Amino acid sequence: MPNTATNINNDLTIKTGTLIINNENLTCSNTLYINGCLSDNSTTGTNTLKNVNINSGGSMFNSANEVYGISGNFIMLGGNLNTSANNIKPRFNIAGNLLILSGPLIVTGK
């Protein structure tokens, strides 16, 4: 069970540094802009996002099998998705468009 909830009713911008999500629900009602790092290390919280933009130099780091519910678009303008080990498999449920202009996005699985 999550300890807390963070609800953003507008844009959330991570300009530099790392925003760590640990055992909590994260909701962003507009666009999540990642120039720094979003680090999520818990499967007990839910991630409900509208749009996600990972910009050059930005990253999403996962150390657990998180699920991201994205009701809008997921756009990579550089940056990357990282996990702490090969057996970590975050899931992205994207209702809108997936656009990768640059940056590595490796999709594996069965």
Rosetta constraint file for C-alpha pairs under 8 A:
AtomPair CA 1 CA 23 HARMONIC 7.39 0.50
AtomPair CA 1 CA 44 HARMONIC 5.59 0.50
AtomPair CA 1 CA 45 HARMONIC 7.15 0.50
AtomPair CA 2 CA 23 HARMONIC 4.74 0.50
AtomPair CA 2 CA 24 HARMONIC 4.47 0.50
AtomPair CA 2 CA 25 HARMONIC 6.52 0.50
AtomPair CA 2 CA 44 HARMONIC 5.64 0.50
AtomPair CA 2 CA 45 HARMONIC 5.27 0.50
AtomPair CA 3 CA 23 HARMONIC 5.83 0.50
AtomPair CA 3 CA 24 HARMONIC 5.52 0.50
AtomPair CA 4 CA 23 HARMONIC 7.32 0.50
AtomPair CA 4 CA 24 HARMONIC 4.92 0.50
AtomPair CA 4 CA 25 HARMONIC 6.62 0.50
AtomPair CA 5 CA 24 HARMONIC 5.28 0.50
AtomPair CA 5 CA 25 HARMONIC 4.58 0.50
AtomPair CA 5 CA 26 HARMONIC 6.11 0.50
AtomPair CA 5 CA 27 HARMONIC 7.94 0.50
AtomPair CA 6 CA 24 HARMONIC 7.31 0.50
AtomPair CA 6 CA 25 HARMONIC 6.10 0.50
AtomPair CA 6 CA 26 HARMONIC 5.01 0.50
AtomPair CA 6 CA 27 HARMONIC 6.24 0.50
AtomPair CA 7 CA 26 HARMONIC 6.15 0.50
AtomPair CA 7 CA 27 HARMONIC 4.77 0.50
AtomPair CA 7 CA 28 HARMONIC 6.11 0.50
AtomPair CA 7 CA 29 HARMONIC 7.89 0.50
AtomPair CA 8 CA 12 HARMONIC 6.83 0.50
AtomPair CA 8 CA 27 HARMONIC 6.00 0.50
AtomPair CA 8 CA 28 HARMONIC 4.66 0.50
AtomPair CA 8 CA 29 HARMONIC 6.14 0.50
AtomPair CA 8 CA 30 HARMONIC 8.00 0.50
AtomPair CA 9 CA 28 HARMONIC 6.13 0.50
AtomPair CA 9 CA 29 HARMONIC 4.96 0.50
AtomPair CA 9 CA 30 HARMONIC 6.80 0.50
AtomPair CA 10 CA 28 HARMONIC 6.79 0.50
AtomPair CA 10 CA 29 HARMONIC 5.73 0.50
AtomPair CA 10 CA 30 HARMONIC 5.08 0.50
AtomPair CA 10 CA 31 HARMONIC 7.23 0.50
AtomPair CA 11 CA 28 HARMONIC 6.93 0.50
AtomPair CA 11 CA 29 HARMONIC 7.24 0.50
AtomPair CA 11 CA 30 HARMONIC 5.09 0.50
AtomPair CA 11 CA 31 HARMONIC 4.80 0.50
AtomPair CA 11 CA 32 HARMONIC 5.91 0.50
AtomPair CA 11 CA 33 HARMONIC 7.53 0.50
AtomPair CA 12 CA 28 HARMONIC 6.85 0.50
AtomPair CA 12 CA 30 HARMONIC 7.72 0.50
AtomPair CA 12 CA 31 HARMONIC 6.34 0.50
AtomPair CA 12 CA 32 HARMONIC 4.82 0.50
AtomPair CA 12 CA 33 HARMONIC 6.19 0.50
AtomPair CA 13 CA 32 HARMONIC 5.90 0.50
AtomPair CA 13 CA 33 HARMONIC 4.64 0.50
AtomPair CA 13 CA 34 HARMONIC 6.11 0.50
AtomPair CA 13 CA 35 HARMONIC 7.60 0.50
AtomPair CA 14 CA 18 HARMONIC 7.41 0.50
AtomPair CA 14 CA 19 HARMONIC 7.12 0.50
AtomPair CA 14 CA 32 HARMONIC 7.92 0.50
AtomPair CA 14 CA 33 HARMONIC 6.20 0.50
AtomPair CA 14 CA 34 HARMONIC 5.05 0.50
AtomPair CA 14 CA 35 HARMONIC 5.70 0.50
AtomPair CA 14 CA 36 HARMONIC 5.43 0.50
AtomPair CA 14 CA 37 HARMONIC 6.91 0.50
AtomPair CA 14 CA 38 HARMONIC 7.57 0.50
AtomPair CA 15 CA 33 HARMONIC 7.93 0.50
AtomPair CA 15 CA 34 HARMONIC 6.70 0.50
AtomPair CA 15 CA 35 HARMONIC 4.91 0.50
AtomPair CA 15 CA 36 HARMONIC 5.32 0.50
AtomPair CA 16 CA 35 HARMONIC 6.11 0.50
AtomPair CA 16 CA 36 HARMONIC 4.13 0.50
AtomPair CA 16 CA 37 HARMONIC 7.21 0.50
AtomPair CA 17 CA 36 HARMONIC 5.18 0.50
AtomPair CA 17 CA 37 HARMONIC 6.22 0.50
AtomPair CA 18 CA 36 HARMONIC 6.01 0.50
AtomPair CA 18 CA 37 HARMONIC 4.56 0.50
AtomPair CA 18 CA 38 HARMONIC 5.77 0.50
AtomPair CA 18 CA 39 HARMONIC 6.68 0.50
AtomPair CA 19 CA 37 HARMONIC 6.30 0.50
AtomPair CA 19 CA 38 HARMONIC 5.03 0.50
AtomPair CA 19 CA 39 HARMONIC 6.06 0.50
AtomPair CA 20 CA 38 HARMONIC 6.19 0.50
AtomPair CA 20 CA 39 HARMONIC 4.73 0.50
AtomPair CA 20 CA 40 HARMONIC 5.89 0.50
AtomPair CA 20 CA 41 HARMONIC 7.78 0.50
AtomPair CA 21 CA 26 HARMONIC 7.61 0.50
AtomPair CA 21 CA 38 HARMONIC 7.60 0.50
AtomPair CA 21 CA 39 HARMONIC 6.12 0.50
AtomPair CA 21 CA 40 HARMONIC 4.74 0.50
AtomPair CA 21 CA 41 HARMONIC 6.58 0.50
AtomPair CA 21 CA 42 HARMONIC 7.44 0.50
AtomPair CA 22 CA 40 HARMONIC 6.28 0.50
AtomPair CA 22 CA 41 HARMONIC 5.72 0.50
AtomPair CA 22 CA 42 HARMONIC 5.58 0.50
AtomPair CA 22 CA 45 HARMONIC 7.75 0.50
AtomPair CA 23 CA 41 HARMONIC 7.61 0.50
AtomPair CA 23 CA 42 HARMONIC 5.27 0.50
AtomPair CA 23 CA 43 HARMONIC 7.29 0.50
AtomPair CA 23 CA 44 HARMONIC 5.64 0.50
AtomPair CA 23 CA 45 HARMONIC 5.28 0.50
AtomPair CA 24 CA 42 HARMONIC 7.80 0.50
AtomPair CA 24 CA 44 HARMONIC 7.03 0.50
AtomPair CA 24 CA 45 HARMONIC 4.52 0.50
AtomPair CA 24 CA 46 HARMONIC 7.09 0.50
AtomPair CA 25 CA 45 HARMONIC 4.50 0.50
AtomPair CA 25 CA 46 HARMONIC 4.71 0.50
AtomPair CA 25 CA 47 HARMONIC 5.94 0.50
AtomPair CA 25 CA 48 HARMONIC 7.89 0.50
AtomPair CA 26 CA 45 HARMONIC 7.36 0.50
AtomPair CA 26 CA 46 HARMONIC 6.26 0.50
AtomPair CA 26 CA 47 HARMONIC 4.86 0.50
AtomPair CA 26 CA 48 HARMONIC 6.19 0.50
AtomPair CA 26 CA 49 HARMONIC 7.83 0.50
AtomPair CA 27 CA 47 HARMONIC 6.04 0.50
AtomPair CA 27 CA 48 HARMONIC 4.71 0.50
AtomPair CA 27 CA 49 HARMONIC 5.70 0.50
AtomPair CA 28 CA 32 HARMONIC 6.78 0.50
AtomPair CA 28 CA 48 HARMONIC 6.52 0.50
AtomPair CA 28 CA 49 HARMONIC 4.93 0.50
AtomPair CA 28 CA 50 HARMONIC 6.41 0.50
AtomPair CA 29 CA 49 HARMONIC 6.30 0.50
AtomPair CA 29 CA 50 HARMONIC 5.62 0.50
AtomPair CA 30 CA 49 HARMONIC 7.35 0.50
AtomPair CA 30 CA 50 HARMONIC 5.37 0.50
AtomPair CA 30 CA 51 HARMONIC 6.28 0.50
AtomPair CA 31 CA 49 HARMONIC 7.47 0.50
AtomPair CA 31 CA 50 HARMONIC 6.03 0.50
AtomPair CA 31 CA 51 HARMONIC 4.55 0.50
AtomPair CA 31 CA 52 HARMONIC 5.73 0.50
AtomPair CA 31 CA 53 HARMONIC 7.28 0.50
AtomPair CA 32 CA 49 HARMONIC 7.39 0.50
AtomPair CA 32 CA 50 HARMONIC 7.78 0.50
AtomPair CA 32 CA 51 HARMONIC 6.10 0.50
AtomPair CA 32 CA 52 HARMONIC 4.82 0.50
AtomPair CA 32 CA 53 HARMONIC 6.17 0.50
AtomPair CA 33 CA 52 HARMONIC 6.19 0.50
AtomPair CA 33 CA 53 HARMONIC 4.91 0.50
AtomPair CA 33 CA 54 HARMONIC 6.15 0.50
AtomPair CA 33 CA 55 HARMONIC 7.28 0.50
AtomPair CA 34 CA 38 HARMONIC 7.07 0.50
AtomPair CA 34 CA 52 HARMONIC 7.77 0.50
AtomPair CA 34 CA 53 HARMONIC 6.16 0.50
AtomPair CA 34 CA 54 HARMONIC 4.82 0.50
AtomPair CA 34 CA 55 HARMONIC 5.97 0.50
AtomPair CA 34 CA 58 HARMONIC 5.27 0.50
AtomPair CA 34 CA 59 HARMONIC 6.75 0.50
AtomPair CA 34 CA 60 HARMONIC 7.95 0.50
AtomPair CA 35 CA 54 HARMONIC 6.56 0.50
AtomPair CA 35 CA 55 HARMONIC 5.36 0.50
AtomPair CA 35 CA 56 HARMONIC 6.71 0.50
AtomPair CA 35 CA 57 HARMONIC 5.89 0.50
AtomPair CA 35 CA 58 HARMONIC 4.06 0.50
AtomPair CA 35 CA 59 HARMONIC 7.25 0.50
AtomPair CA 35 CA 79 HARMONIC 7.99 0.50
AtomPair CA 36 CA 57 HARMONIC 6.76 0.50
AtomPair CA 36 CA 58 HARMONIC 4.69 0.50
AtomPair CA 36 CA 59 HARMONIC 6.46 0.50
AtomPair CA 37 CA 58 HARMONIC 5.68 0.50
AtomPair CA 37 CA 59 HARMONIC 4.81 0.50
AtomPair CA 37 CA 60 HARMONIC 5.69 0.50
AtomPair CA 37 CA 61 HARMONIC 7.04 0.50
AtomPair CA 38 CA 59 HARMONIC 6.45 0.50
AtomPair CA 38 CA 60 HARMONIC 4.82 0.50
AtomPair CA 38 CA 61 HARMONIC 6.13 0.50
AtomPair CA 39 CA 60 HARMONIC 5.94 0.50
AtomPair CA 39 CA 61 HARMONIC 4.63 0.50
AtomPair CA 39 CA 62 HARMONIC 5.96 0.50
AtomPair CA 39 CA 63 HARMONIC 7.95 0.50
AtomPair CA 40 CA 60 HARMONIC 7.83 0.50
AtomPair CA 40 CA 61 HARMONIC 6.35 0.50
AtomPair CA 40 CA 62 HARMONIC 5.20 0.50
AtomPair CA 40 CA 63 HARMONIC 6.68 0.50
AtomPair CA 40 CA 64 HARMONIC 7.42 0.50
AtomPair CA 40 CA 66 HARMONIC 7.48 0.50
AtomPair CA 41 CA 62 HARMONIC 5.81 0.50
AtomPair CA 41 CA 63 HARMONIC 4.82 0.50
AtomPair CA 41 CA 64 HARMONIC 5.20 0.50
AtomPair CA 41 CA 66 HARMONIC 7.65 0.50
AtomPair CA 42 CA 63 HARMONIC 7.52 0.50
AtomPair CA 42 CA 64 HARMONIC 5.72 0.50
AtomPair CA 42 CA 65 HARMONIC 7.57 0.50
AtomPair CA 42 CA 66 HARMONIC 6.62 0.50
AtomPair CA 43 CA 64 HARMONIC 6.20 0.50
AtomPair CA 43 CA 65 HARMONIC 6.03 0.50
AtomPair CA 43 CA 66 HARMONIC 5.08 0.50
AtomPair CA 43 CA 67 HARMONIC 7.56 0.50
AtomPair CA 46 CA 66 HARMONIC 7.78 0.50
AtomPair CA 46 CA 67 HARMONIC 6.79 0.50
AtomPair CA 46 CA 68 HARMONIC 7.10 0.50
AtomPair CA 47 CA 67 HARMONIC 6.61 0.50
AtomPair CA 47 CA 68 HARMONIC 4.92 0.50
AtomPair CA 47 CA 69 HARMONIC 6.04 0.50
AtomPair CA 48 CA 68 HARMONIC 6.23 0.50
AtomPair CA 48 CA 69 HARMONIC 4.90 0.50
AtomPair CA 48 CA 70 HARMONIC 6.17 0.50
AtomPair CA 48 CA 71 HARMONIC 7.87 0.50
AtomPair CA 49 CA 68 HARMONIC 7.29 0.50
AtomPair CA 49 CA 69 HARMONIC 6.06 0.50
AtomPair CA 49 CA 70 HARMONIC 4.78 0.50
AtomPair CA 49 CA 71 HARMONIC 6.44 0.50
AtomPair CA 49 CA 72 HARMONIC 7.75 0.50
AtomPair CA 50 CA 70 HARMONIC 5.25 0.50
AtomPair CA 50 CA 71 HARMONIC 4.82 0.50
AtomPair CA 50 CA 72 HARMONIC 4.81 0.50
AtomPair CA 50 CA 73 HARMONIC 7.15 0.50
AtomPair CA 51 CA 70 HARMONIC 6.42 0.50
AtomPair CA 51 CA 71 HARMONIC 6.98 0.50
AtomPair CA 51 CA 72 HARMONIC 4.86 0.50
AtomPair CA 51 CA 73 HARMONIC 4.85 0.50
AtomPair CA 51 CA 74 HARMONIC 5.89 0.50
AtomPair CA 52 CA 70 HARMONIC 7.70 0.50
AtomPair CA 52 CA 72 HARMONIC 7.96 0.50
AtomPair CA 52 CA 73 HARMONIC 6.36 0.50
AtomPair CA 52 CA 74 HARMONIC 4.81 0.50
AtomPair CA 52 CA 75 HARMONIC 6.11 0.50
AtomPair CA 53 CA 74 HARMONIC 6.17 0.50
AtomPair CA 53 CA 75 HARMONIC 4.81 0.50
AtomPair CA 53 CA 76 HARMONIC 5.87 0.50
AtomPair CA 53 CA 77 HARMONIC 7.15 0.50
AtomPair CA 54 CA 58 HARMONIC 5.62 0.50
AtomPair CA 54 CA 59 HARMONIC 6.61 0.50
AtomPair CA 54 CA 75 HARMONIC 6.34 0.50
AtomPair CA 54 CA 76 HARMONIC 4.85 0.50
AtomPair CA 54 CA 77 HARMONIC 5.93 0.50
AtomPair CA 54 CA 78 HARMONIC 6.58 0.50
AtomPair CA 54 CA 79 HARMONIC 5.89 0.50
AtomPair CA 54 CA 80 HARMONIC 7.46 0.50
AtomPair CA 55 CA 76 HARMONIC 6.27 0.50
AtomPair CA 55 CA 77 HARMONIC 4.72 0.50
AtomPair CA 55 CA 78 HARMONIC 5.14 0.50
AtomPair CA 55 CA 79 HARMONIC 5.56 0.50
AtomPair CA 56 CA 77 HARMONIC 5.84 0.50
AtomPair CA 56 CA 78 HARMONIC 3.97 0.50
AtomPair CA 56 CA 79 HARMONIC 4.59 0.50
AtomPair CA 56 CA 103 HARMONIC 7.83 0.50
AtomPair CA 57 CA 78 HARMONIC 6.66 0.50
AtomPair CA 57 CA 79 HARMONIC 4.79 0.50
AtomPair CA 57 CA 80 HARMONIC 7.83 0.50
AtomPair CA 58 CA 78 HARMONIC 7.32 0.50
AtomPair CA 58 CA 79 HARMONIC 4.54 0.50
AtomPair CA 58 CA 80 HARMONIC 6.63 0.50
AtomPair CA 59 CA 79 HARMONIC 5.34 0.50
AtomPair CA 59 CA 80 HARMONIC 4.83 0.50
AtomPair CA 59 CA 81 HARMONIC 5.62 0.50
AtomPair CA 59 CA 82 HARMONIC 7.11 0.50
AtomPair CA 60 CA 80 HARMONIC 6.64 0.50
AtomPair CA 60 CA 81 HARMONIC 4.93 0.50
AtomPair CA 60 CA 82 HARMONIC 6.08 0.50
AtomPair CA 61 CA 81 HARMONIC 6.15 0.50
AtomPair CA 61 CA 82 HARMONIC 4.70 0.50
AtomPair CA 61 CA 83 HARMONIC 5.55 0.50
AtomPair CA 61 CA 84 HARMONIC 7.52 0.50
AtomPair CA 62 CA 66 HARMONIC 7.29 0.50
AtomPair CA 62 CA 82 HARMONIC 6.24 0.50
AtomPair CA 62 CA 83 HARMONIC 4.68 0.50
AtomPair CA 62 CA 84 HARMONIC 6.41 0.50
AtomPair CA 62 CA 88 HARMONIC 7.42 0.50
AtomPair CA 62 CA 90 HARMONIC 6.96 0.50
AtomPair CA 63 CA 83 HARMONIC 5.67 0.50
AtomPair CA 63 CA 84 HARMONIC 5.00 0.50
AtomPair CA 63 CA 85 HARMONIC 7.37 0.50
AtomPair CA 63 CA 88 HARMONIC 6.54 0.50
AtomPair CA 64 CA 83 HARMONIC 7.99 0.50
AtomPair CA 64 CA 88 HARMONIC 5.78 0.50
AtomPair CA 64 CA 89 HARMONIC 7.40 0.50
AtomPair CA 64 CA 90 HARMONIC 7.10 0.50
AtomPair CA 65 CA 88 HARMONIC 5.56 0.50
AtomPair CA 65 CA 89 HARMONIC 5.15 0.50
AtomPair CA 65 CA 90 HARMONIC 4.56 0.50
AtomPair CA 65 CA 91 HARMONIC 7.22 0.50
AtomPair CA 66 CA 89 HARMONIC 7.53 0.50
AtomPair CA 66 CA 90 HARMONIC 4.74 0.50
AtomPair CA 66 CA 91 HARMONIC 6.29 0.50
AtomPair CA 67 CA 90 HARMONIC 5.81 0.50
AtomPair CA 67 CA 91 HARMONIC 4.73 0.50
AtomPair CA 67 CA 92 HARMONIC 6.02 0.50
AtomPair CA 67 CA 93 HARMONIC 7.52 0.50
AtomPair CA 68 CA 90 HARMONIC 7.72 0.50
AtomPair CA 68 CA 91 HARMONIC 6.13 0.50
AtomPair CA 68 CA 92 HARMONIC 4.82 0.50
AtomPair CA 68 CA 93 HARMONIC 6.08 0.50
AtomPair CA 69 CA 92 HARMONIC 6.29 0.50
AtomPair CA 69 CA 93 HARMONIC 5.03 0.50
AtomPair CA 69 CA 94 HARMONIC 6.52 0.50
AtomPair CA 70 CA 74 HARMONIC 7.49 0.50
AtomPair CA 70 CA 92 HARMONIC 7.14 0.50
AtomPair CA 70 CA 93 HARMONIC 5.89 0.50
AtomPair CA 70 CA 94 HARMONIC 4.81 0.50
AtomPair CA 70 CA 95 HARMONIC 6.22 0.50
AtomPair CA 70 CA 96 HARMONIC 7.71 0.50
AtomPair CA 71 CA 94 HARMONIC 6.14 0.50
AtomPair CA 71 CA 95 HARMONIC 4.95 0.50
AtomPair CA 71 CA 96 HARMONIC 6.35 0.50
AtomPair CA 72 CA 94 HARMONIC 6.81 0.50
AtomPair CA 72 CA 95 HARMONIC 5.77 0.50
AtomPair CA 72 CA 96 HARMONIC 4.51 0.50
AtomPair CA 72 CA 97 HARMONIC 7.06 0.50
AtomPair CA 73 CA 94 HARMONIC 6.80 0.50
AtomPair CA 73 CA 95 HARMONIC 7.14 0.50
AtomPair CA 73 CA 96 HARMONIC 4.58 0.50
AtomPair CA 73 CA 97 HARMONIC 4.70 0.50
AtomPair CA 73 CA 98 HARMONIC 6.05 0.50
AtomPair CA 73 CA 99 HARMONIC 7.80 0.50
AtomPair CA 74 CA 94 HARMONIC 7.04 0.50
AtomPair CA 74 CA 96 HARMONIC 7.40 0.50
AtomPair CA 74 CA 97 HARMONIC 6.25 0.50
AtomPair CA 74 CA 98 HARMONIC 4.97 0.50
AtomPair CA 74 CA 99 HARMONIC 6.35 0.50
AtomPair CA 75 CA 97 HARMONIC 7.86 0.50
AtomPair CA 75 CA 98 HARMONIC 5.98 0.50
AtomPair CA 75 CA 99 HARMONIC 4.74 0.50
AtomPair CA 75 CA 100 HARMONIC 5.88 0.50
AtomPair CA 75 CA 101 HARMONIC 7.72 0.50
AtomPair CA 76 CA 80 HARMONIC 7.84 0.50
AtomPair CA 76 CA 99 HARMONIC 6.26 0.50
AtomPair CA 76 CA 100 HARMONIC 4.72 0.50
AtomPair CA 76 CA 101 HARMONIC 5.99 0.50
AtomPair CA 76 CA 102 HARMONIC 6.37 0.50
AtomPair CA 76 CA 103 HARMONIC 6.70 0.50
AtomPair CA 77 CA 100 HARMONIC 6.54 0.50
AtomPair CA 77 CA 101 HARMONIC 5.27 0.50
AtomPair CA 77 CA 102 HARMONIC 5.39 0.50
AtomPair CA 77 CA 103 HARMONIC 6.87 0.50
AtomPair CA 78 CA 100 HARMONIC 7.98 0.50
AtomPair CA 78 CA 101 HARMONIC 6.95 0.50
AtomPair CA 78 CA 102 HARMONIC 4.62 0.50
AtomPair CA 78 CA 103 HARMONIC 4.25 0.50
AtomPair CA 78 CA 104 HARMONIC 7.81 0.50
AtomPair CA 79 CA 102 HARMONIC 7.69 0.50
AtomPair CA 79 CA 103 HARMONIC 5.33 0.50
AtomPair CA 79 CA 104 HARMONIC 7.52 0.50
AtomPair CA 80 CA 103 HARMONIC 5.76 0.50
AtomPair CA 80 CA 104 HARMONIC 5.76 0.50
AtomPair CA 80 CA 105 HARMONIC 6.91 0.50
AtomPair CA 81 CA 104 HARMONIC 7.49 0.50
AtomPair CA 81 CA 105 HARMONIC 6.86 0.50
AtomPair CA 83 CA 88 HARMONIC 6.13 0.50
AtomPair CA 83 CA 89 HARMONIC 7.65 0.50
AtomPair CA 84 CA 88 HARMONIC 6.90 0.50
AtomPair CA 94 CA 98 HARMONIC 7.39 0.50
AtomPair CA 100 CA 105 HARMONIC 7.82 0.50
